[in-house]
Amino acid sequence: MTTLQEYIATIDQEEHKEKFSELMDSVQAKFSQLQLVFKWNEPMYTYNETFIISFNKTKKHITVSPEVAGIKEFSDRITACGYGQGKSTFRIKWEETINYQLLYEIIQFNLDEKRNYPTFWRKAIDK
């Protein structure tokens, strides 16, 4: 994958394509300083060549990856939204509403935390 349009075209259901497009458009509009890149066949946003957040579509949900630090910081709020979560990701089912306010706060947290970060991923001790 090299473009967002190619990635979205691989989503089976039309309403899921629209939801994913709206999500990506919303993030780009709110955080125009972020760069959309594709790594490991998924779209992710970076800032000054450091990872900020990624989104991956599956048949059942959108996987949001803000790294472990983002999950730790917002775990209670992610749970309160009803989203399932793992160590470094959370899942928004296609039929669930996207809590954009929470998503924006997670992105801003990563931007603030990693503003001058020297590597793509956080170091193990920073997680």
C-alpha positions in Angstrom: 0.0 0.0 0.0 1.2 3.4 -0.8 -1.9 5.6 -0.6 -4.8 6.0 1.7 -7.2 5.5 -1.2 -5.6 2.1 -2.0 -5.8 1.1 1.7 -9.5 2.1 2.0 -10.3 0.2 -1.2 -9.4 -3.0 0.6 -12.2 -2.5 3.1 -15.1 -4.7 2.2 -18.2 -2.8 3.3 -19.0 0.6 2.0 -20.1 2.1 5.3 -16.8 0.9 6.8 -14.9 2.6 4.1 -16.8 5.8 4.8 -16.1 5.5 8.6 -12.4 4.9 8.1 -12.2 7.8 5.6 -13.9 10.1 8.0 -11.6 9.1 10.8 -8.5 9.7 8.7 -9.8 13.0 7.3 -10.7 14.1 10.8 -7.2 13.4 12.2 -5.5 15.1 9.3 -7.7 18.2 9.6 -7.2 18.5 13.4 -3.4 17.8 13.3 -2.2 19.1 10.0 1.4 18.9 11.2 1.2 15.1 11.1 2.6 13.2 8.2 0.6 10.2 6.9 3.0 7.3 6.1 2.5 3.6 5.4 4.7 1.1 7.3 3.9 -2.6 7.7 1.0 -2.1 5.3 -1.0 0.2 7.6 -1.5 3.9 7.7 0.2 5.7 10.5 0.9 9.3 11.5 4.3 10.6 12.3 5.8 13.9 13.5 9.4 14.7 12.8 10.0 11.0 11.9 8.6 9.7 15.2 5.5 7.5 15.5 2.4 9.2 16.9 -0.5 6.8 16.1 -1.7 4.2 13.6 -5.0 2.8 12.4 -5.6 -0.6 11.0 -8.8 -2.0 9.6 -10.0 -5.6 10.3 -13.3 -7.3 9.5 -14.7 -6.5 12.9 -13.1 -3.3 14.0 -10.5 -0.5 13.6 -7.4 -1.1 15.7 -5.9 2.1 17.1 -2.3 2.0 18.1 -0.9 4.8 20.3 1.9 2.8 21.8 1.9 1.4 25.3 2.4 4.9 26.9 -0.8 6.1 25.2 -2.8 3.1 26.4 -1.5 3.5 30.0 -2.3 7.2 30.1 -5.9 6.8 28.8 -6.8 3.2 29.8 -9.7 4.2 32.0 -11.2 6.5 29.4 -10.8 3.9 26.7 -12.6 1.3 28.9 -15.3 3.9 29.7 -16.0 4.2 26.0 -16.5 0.4 25.8 -13.5 -0.1 23.6 -11.6 -3.3 24.0 -7.9 -2.8 24.6 -4.6 -4.6 24.6 -1.1 -3.6 25.8 -0.5 -1.1 23.0 -3.8 -1.0 21.1 -7.5 -0.5 21.4 -10.3 -1.5 19.2 -13.3 0.4 17.9 -15.9 -1.9 16.5 -17.4 -0.8 13.2 -20.8 -0.3 14.8 -19.4 1.8 17.7 -19.2 5.5 17.7 -15.7 7.0 17.5 -14.9 9.2 20.5 -13.0 11.9 18.6 -12.3 13.9 21.7 -10.5 11.0 23.3 -8.7 10.2 20.1 -7.5 13.8 19.8 -6.3 13.9 23.4 -4.3 10.7 22.8 -2.7 12.1 19.7 -1.9 15.4 21.5 -0.4 13.4 24.4 1.9 11.6 22.0 2.8 14.8 20.2 3.6 16.5 23.5 5.5 13.5 24.9 7.5 12.9 21.6 7.9 16.4 20.3 11.7 16.1 20.1 12.0 12.3 20.3 15.1 10.9 18.6 13.7 7.5 17.5 10.6 6.2 15.7 9.3 4.1 18.7 9.6 4.9 22.4 12.5 3.2 24.1 11.6 0.2 26.3 12.3 2.2 29.4 10.0 5.0 28.3 7.1 2.7 27.9 
